[in-house]
Amino acid sequence: MIRKTKWIRYAEGSQLYVFRAEYGFDTKFAKKHNQEPHFSITGEGKSVNSRGGDGYFGTCHDKIVELLPKLKPLVRRHLCGMETGPMHYEAQP
């Protein structure tokens, strides 16, 4: 089940943005692509000041850690399979 945080407002220079993170075990994507379910944490942001075209989404883990520090421990678990474990980092004992 994927969870979404509430939108957070922040500024970079004179530009205002909103940002939220999504995290959890992505079973829908895995089923659609015949893969093992895995943990995912991604984010999306968009400008409040303009009509579009300047949004972003994806792993943006630095922005997640900056704006949602409570989620920092989850970032290193990105793409960990339920059965096979980590795909992109070495597991710690």
C-alpha positions as CSV (number, residue, x, y, z in Angstrom):
1,M,0.0,0.0,0.0
2,I,1.3,3.4,-1.0
3,R,0.9,6.3,1.4
4,K,1.1,10.0,0.5
5,T,2.1,12.8,2.9
6,K,0.3,16.0,3.0
7,W,1.4,18.8,0.7
8,I,4.2,21.0,2.2
9,R,4.8,24.5,1.1
10,Y,8.3,25.8,0.7
11,A,10.2,28.6,-1.1
12,E,13.3,28.6,-3.3
13,G,14.2,32.1,-4.0
14,S,11.1,34.0,-5.0
15,Q,9.4,30.8,-6.2
16,L,6.8,29.0,-4.0
17,Y,6.4,25.2,-4.3
18,V,4.3,22.5,-2.8
19,F,5.9,19.0,-2.2
20,R,4.7,15.6,-1.0
21,A,6.2,12.2,-0.7
22,E,4.8,8.7,-1.6
23,Y,6.1,5.6,0.1
24,G,5.2,2.0,0.8
25,F,5.3,-1.4,-0.9
26,D,4.4,-1.0,-4.5
27,T,2.4,-4.1,-5.3
28,K,0.4,-2.7,-8.2
29,F,3.5,-1.7,-10.3
30,A,5.1,-5.1,-9.4
31,K,2.0,-7.0,-10.6
32,K,1.7,-5.0,-13.8
33,H,5.3,-5.6,-14.7
34,N,5.6,-9.2,-13.3
35,Q,8.1,-8.2,-10.6
36,E,8.5,-8.9,-6.9
37,P,6.8,-6.2,-4.8
38,H,9.3,-3.7,-3.5
39,F,9.4,-0.7,-1.2
40,S,9.4,2.7,-2.9
41,I,9.8,6.2,-1.7
42,T,9.4,9.1,-4.2
43,G,8.3,12.7,-4.2
44,E,6.6,15.3,-6.3
45,G,6.7,19.0,-6.3
46,K,5.2,21.8,-8.3
47,S,5.2,25.5,-8.4
48,V,2.4,27.5,-6.8
49,N,3.2,30.6,-8.7
50,S,2.9,29.4,-12.3
51,R,0.5,27.5,-14.5
52,G,2.6,24.3,-14.8
53,G,5.5,22.9,-16.7
54,D,7.9,23.4,-13.8
55,G,6.9,20.4,-11.6
56,Y,9.1,17.5,-10.8
57,F,8.7,14.0,-9.5
58,G,10.7,10.8,-9.0
59,T,13.2,9.7,-6.4
60,C,14.2,13.3,-5.3
61,H,15.5,11.8,-2.1
62,D,17.5,14.9,-1.1
63,K,14.3,16.9,-1.2
64,I,12.4,14.3,0.9
65,V,15.1,14.3,3.6
66,E,15.2,18.1,3.6
67,L,11.5,18.7,3.9
68,L,10.4,15.5,5.6
69,P,13.3,14.5,7.9
70,K,11.2,11.8,9.6
71,L,11.2,9.8,6.4
72,K,15.0,9.8,6.1
73,P,15.3,6.2,7.5
74,L,13.1,5.0,4.7
75,V,15.1,6.5,1.8
76,R,17.8,3.8,2.0
77,R,15.1,1.2,1.7
78,H,14.0,2.4,-1.7
79,L,13.7,-0.6,-4.1
80,C,14.0,-3.3,-1.5
81,G,12.2,-6.4,-2.5
82,M,9.9,-8.2,0.0
83,E,11.8,-11.5,-0.7
84,T,15.1,-10.6,-2.2
85,G,15.9,-7.6,0.0
86,P,18.0,-4.6,-1.1
87,M,18.7,-3.9,-4.8
88,H,20.8,-0.8,-4.4
89,Y,22.6,-0.8,-1.1
90,E,24.4,-3.3,1.1
91,A,22.4,-4.5,4.0
92,Q,23.8,-3.7,7.4
93,P,24.0,-6.4,10.0
